[in-house]
Amino acid sequence: MRFFLHGQFDPGVAEKLKAAGHQVHAPAELNLDVPGEPGVADFSDPRDFLAAIAARQWMLLTNQRDLVQQACAQRLPGPAIMVLLVSAGSPAAQSAAIDRLFARYPRLSPGRLYTITPNRVKVRQLPQPRRGQ
């Protein structure tokens, strides 16, 4: 799987994903530059941001709860799989959370939101985008 990391993560998270055979993509690969500031990605419009990730068939790994809540509440079209890491602990806790995710769900299913909390991994279906979006 190909993951886009959105938010502040320890470098160990990317290393864990790579060790599990996944690819990790950088913000510069999205081509969502801020006007007048090349190389600085603009994530202010969640619709464009999620559409750009979906167009590249990347999965989203984020620790930004607001983004996920907005995408679900507004039924924004986006990536097939979203992973929300709600671990506010140490860098080791973030890496351990990734281990827990893949130990519990070795193959992530499309159309799902995986929420990793300090104590468990929850999964739910992503809402379908509204027609015309």
N, C-alpha and C positions, 0 to 999 in steps of 0.2 A: 504494500500500500504506500501511497505517497501522501505525506502529511505536511500541512502548513502550520507552523507554530505561531500563535497570535497571543501576545502578552509577554510577561516577564517569566522566563524559565531558566533553571539551572542548565548549564551545558550538558550535564549528565542525562537530562531527559532526551535530548537529541541523540546522544550516544546510545542510550537504551533502545531507542527506536531503530537506529542503524544496526545495532547488534542483533535485533530481532528480524532483520532483513527488510526493513522499511526505508523509504527515502524521506528526507527532510528538506523542505524548500524554504528559501529566504524571501523576505518581503520585496527585495529588488526584482525578483522574478515575476511579480504581479503586474508591473508596468502601470501602477496607479500613482504616478509621481505628482507631487504637489506642484502647481504651476509656479515656475520660476525657481524651483529647488529640485533639480534633477537628483535622483537617487534617494529622495525622501518620500516614502510611500504615504498616500493619503487614505486613511481608514475612516474618514468622517461620515461617509455615506455607507451604511451597512448593506444596502441593496447592491451597490456596485461592488463592494468588497466581496460579499458572498457569491455574487454572480461570477466574478473573476476567478474565485477558487473553484466553483462548480464547472466553469468552462474548461479548466485545466484537469478536471477529474481528480482533484486533490481532496483529502479529508481534512477537517479542521480540528486542531487541538488547541484549546484556548483556556485561559483562566479568567476570562472576562465574562462574568455572569450576565451583565447587562446586555451584551451582544446576543447571547443565546436566548435570553428572555425576550428581547425585541424580535429576533428572528422567528421565534415560536409564536409570539402573540400576534404578529402581523402576517404570519405565514409567508415569510419571504422565501423565494426560491434560493437554494444554496447547495452546499455540498451534500453528498449522499450520506455521509457519516459525520457527526459532530461529537467531539469528546470534550467535556467540561471538567477541568481539574480544579477541585475546590479544596485542595490541600494548601493550607497557609503555613506550612511548617518549613523545616530546613530543606536545603537542596537534596539531602538524602531521602527525605520524605517524598519529594516529588518523583525521584527515581523509583522509589519503592511503590508509589502509586501506579506508575506505568507497568511495573512488574505484576501488580495485582490485577490490572485490567486484562493483560494478556494471559495471565494464569486462569482467570475466570472465564474469559471469552477469547479463545485462541484465534477465532475468525470473527471479525466484526461484520455485522450485517448492514446492508444499505437501508436507509430510511430510519435510522435509529440515532438517538442521543444517549451517549454513555456519560454518566456523571460519576466521577470518582471523588468520594469524600474520604476523610481520614479513616473511617471505619468500614466502608463498603463500596461496592460498585453497583450503581443502579442503571437500568436501561429502560428507555421508553421510546415509543414511536414518534418520529418527527411529524408535525402537522404538514399536510399536503399544501402546496402553494395554492392560492386562490387563482381561478382562471383569469386570464388577461394580465397576469403579472409577468 
